[in-house]
Amino acid sequence: RERGLRFALKLTDDEHIGLFLDARPARAAVQGCADGRRVLNLFSYTGGFGVAAAAGGARSTVNIDTKQSAAVIARRNYEL
């Protein structure tokens, strides 16, 4: 949980997929200024910035990452 948002993490498989904890302040900043904006999240990993933007009222978010396993978790994070 982070600022009222829930995130799914996968920490026990061969490929560890979580959140970059040092990016917490940046996700908070995105959440705070996203209202009404369209957000493009490149190298999105598990979608943390996109989720934060959506929670902050973004009009739309697009997340792009080449890692399919991360995209699966990003979709789950939006559901949460």
Buried (B, 14 or more C-beta within 10 A) or exposed (E): EBEEBEBBEBEEEEEEBBBEEEBBEEBBBBBEBBEEBEBEBEEBBBBBBBBBBBBBEBEEBEBEBEBEBBBBBBEBBEEE
